[in-house]
Amino acid sequence: MGQPTHAQNWWRSAVIYQVYVRSFADGDGDGTGDLAGVRARLPYLAELGVDALWFNPWYLSPMKDGGYDVADYRVIDPAFGTLAEAEKLIAEAKELGIRTLVDIVPNHVSDQHPWFQAALAGGPERELFHFRPGRGAHGELPPNDWPSQFAGSAEPVWTRLPDGTWYLHLFTPEQPDLNWAHPAVRQEHEEILRFWFERGVAGVRIDSAALLAKDPDLPDFVEGRDPYPYVDRDELHDIYRSWRTVADAYDGIFVGEVWLPDTERFARYLRPDELHTAFNFSFLSCPWDAGRLRTSIDETLAEHAPVGAPATWVLCNHDVTRTVTRYGRTDTGFDFATKAFGTPTDLALGTRRARAGALLSLALPGAVYLYQGEELGLPEAEIPRDRIQDPMHFRSGGTDPGRDGCRVPLPWTADAPYAGFGGEPWLPQPSGWSAYAADLQAADPGSMLSLYRAALKIRPEFGDGPLTWLPAPEGVLAFARPGQEGRLLCVVNLADTPADLPAHSGLLLGSGPLDPQGRLPKDTAVWLRG
């Protein structure tokens, strides 16, 4: 039930399930997912076969950005439960062989955080943030011209206070950036890490991990400047080496949200004394194209090889259009800039490709992150405009549908109100949502859930060994991995015509049936014993 053979290195080949608590399961009937709901569904997660759970922020928060505006890291938001419940959840999951990862947001805090409230009152806590006088004759201009990380250059990153000073926020005004040059900021975060490691968590996901350190002069933005004033600065590595010392004392691990085009600089974060793993965004956004996927896989493995770190693979998360929908569109890649209402989608095609994509990602060397509901084949929901809550929609002037479509509460029981989620969900479930319910899929051997359960049961055979590409026709991906009982093969057909299978001794699993001639149909994947 999920425990790797080598417990010490479990994270190198783990399947980690992402829990967006607000939409997972509602235990108290108020329409918001909570820790009680997760605890009740732990047997489901154990049967699915995952090794760990990664929780999006569950801390006290005004929820101006889905919990990524943290007011107190040591308090669970009352909408989700209590610290005692979190401790029970961590312990109960561990009894089932499932580890827990929590999310840390070190770049910024909520504007309701006690530090920032004291800073607004003029206290010495201002040194913990980036407060500056404005430019211009009367300080009426922002201190610099940095572009926002959240909504593009049109969104300001400075907010002026009544006393005339400005404060920096790379994201929203409700998320003031911390000053990581101040020792109190470093000390506080190391204590937060210890707080959660002592409560039994196995690891920490680091949000916006490359943004923490800023050029102390806060100079104007210049395209191509090296070093960049607030991305991937060398000072970050000293911070993460210090964090690694904390984690090692508890056998804890880190996964960083590090999105950098420079592969050599990306790999620096994964040196043996820094982060254990980092998210792989090139694979997540890659279109359903054999050549592009192979390039993404090769580049990912190559950039991890020099530091001996395992790659990570993910098809979807809480910010990204769900796989079934994305793969059913003309443009099968993902880019925030191209999101739009009413994009035509062939869900049958997308589902077929998502099934094949699941076997592809799960056969690759490294760790896999599985976003809740992907195992049910959920499509992206189009939320009625008057029910959208994501701030990305409003900051776009209403043109961007936002991220709510992949955050719709899960369907558990087909014949129960709200598909068994609990009370009336905080986001509306589309009509027909109950057809995706977990109880229906558990009873159907051909369902997406059954495919994931079968794949996760077999996957430990692949281990963490290397990948070798095999000769294959154009449009077909075929590779071998050393298994525990001989060589294992994965073949994925992205071409327009059926493909012959390589020599093999047995079929382990397929995303769909072979054709009558024993060939692999288009948009289908198989695992074979070599």
C-alpha angles and dihedrals in degrees: 000000000000105000112132120228092243103048093186092061098033091132094062093075104012128138105224119194116213113222117200092192097200091063104029106082134331112225100178101041099244094120096252122103114242145176092269088059092051092048091052091053098047091104088057091052092047091051090048086059104233122158100212145003123231113202122205109227111308095175131118105290142154085229095231088144106022095280096312086112100076121196097178127007094198096056126071112225108257090232087067102035137258139311089253089057091049090053090050091049092051091049096044092048090050090054087058092050094258121128126208131231123189130203122244121194104197101164095070146357134214118281083239092062111119091240093057094043088054089047091053088054089058098257128148087265086088086084088066090065137039107269117166139166115253128249127243131062093301101023089260095135125076117261091248142354102249115156120238121256092210108052110005132264094310091070113080119234095202129069122195121224126213090259089061099252123121131220129206125241118166088193124027127343086249089062109063115192118244123233103241092187088073114089093218090063092053093045093050094052093048088053090050089053091051090047092060098036088054088055091058106263114151098208151354132235111213116216118218088354096178097054106065102094120066132192101262090226091056091216124190117278114266119186110243095012114156118234096033112230096237111003127080097348118177092240089071093072093062089052093052094044087057091048091050090058089056093047094047090057088063100032086247127155137214133217114191130208093225116159110179130149092211105084094195092054091044090056091054089073089058099055113132094262097047132047122350097215142354133206119266108225098170092066093044093055097037117120123238093269125125096220095046093046093049091050091050091049093047094047092047093052092044095052092050097045099077092059097036093237122146119245122239125221129200134164099191144002141178092288100044135078109264116263097241091056097040093050091049094060133085089247104049096180125087129241125156089217093062099050111124141161119263099018108170112249134187101208094186090056092043092051092050091051093044090055090052091044090054092057091045095052094042092052095055121100113261137032127326127212115208118196115218113267095023087099087059093050092240116182125221109273120223104226118213107254093241091057100047113119105173112113090217088072094053095043089055091058090251098301098104113071088213129215101294092098092074093042100062111134114267125259112235109161121030099209098040126095111274088009091289096298093124126247125008101309122248087234119040118253112227120245109274093029091127089066086074094051117142094232092057093046094047089061094047115079090198096054128111090247092054090049092052093046091051093045094049090050091055098036098084087069089070093058118174099304126133129279123239120192116227128210109271140163119266110285094026126105115205127169141159130225127189107251132196090256102031135303121337123204132204120196124183122184114209093158125103096246133054116272131218114242121239119249111291142157100224147358112246101178141341133199087219139355124288118246121260090270092054093253127138112254122222117281091019132118134197138190113218136186108236 
